[in-house]
Amino acid sequence: MNVVELSGLIGVASIFAGLLGSLTGLGGGVVIIPVLTLAFGVDLRYAIGASLVSVIATSSGAAAAYIKEGYINLRIGMLLEVATTLGAIAGASLAAIVPVNAIAIVFGVVLLYSAYLSHRPHVKGEPAAPERWALRFRLDSAVPTLDGPRPYHVRRLHIGFGLMGLAGALSGLLGIGSGAVKVLALDQAMQLPFKVSTTTSNFMIGVTAAASAGVYLSRGYIDPGLAMPVTLGVLLGSLLGARLLVATSSRRLRVVFSAVVFVLAVQMAYGGVMGRF
């Protein structure tokens, strides 16, 4: 197989990764990293470097469409990015000293738990009064529906902020944009509508990935020949996903999210335990 054929196959796989990443809020990295390492034999750290570049493109491409549709909560995204950026820098600094197989195992465990939690939507109780900090930062908003905008309130902002710091650290360490943890924090902890959670996660992962990518670039883990087809494919897939999300039900998104994450989690954790990286 020559370089052109290999780049073409990686590009096609990246389109699929970007599509799933855009729909579920995971970012294309959560799919493309296992594909590059397991199917194409790419070193995990170089796969992470290419993924971080592609995640920036995914966020930029999908976020523009989601903002236009009115799904993204910009105030929440910008506030929580403070925590994820600090965490991302710390996580990227650890990546050079943590063994590759250990990273793969952590990746698999995090994704497996994410798949389990995402299949258990939060139970809606009695409507509660808006929280003080949510009111102060004007975080409450409304999600577009077929019946018109539906208002929602932000819950447990302090827990969401802490989880975003963890998400940033995982992003820097694993190169996945940490969309899985972001979606769960927004959906389960802060109890935002699922489409708001996935789209706001997509908006946030680009900034988090940019903070991590600088560290990987300085250490030589970003290969332009690999990053280019990955980035172009993921960007195209993310734009397609943004168009499909409007017509897709939240229940189906949860099923797709948990199924994709579960399969990838098992593959990555098994590969790490068996020392395949």
PyMOL commands that set and color helices and strands:
alter all, ss='L'
color gray80, all
select helices_A, chain A and resi 3-24+29-39+44-69+74-95+100-118+132-136+157-174+179-189+194-218+224-245+250-273
alter helices_A, ss='H'
color red, helices_A
select strands_A, chain A and resi 141-143+150-152
alter strands_A, ss='S'
color yellow, strands_A
deselect
rebuild
show_as cartoon
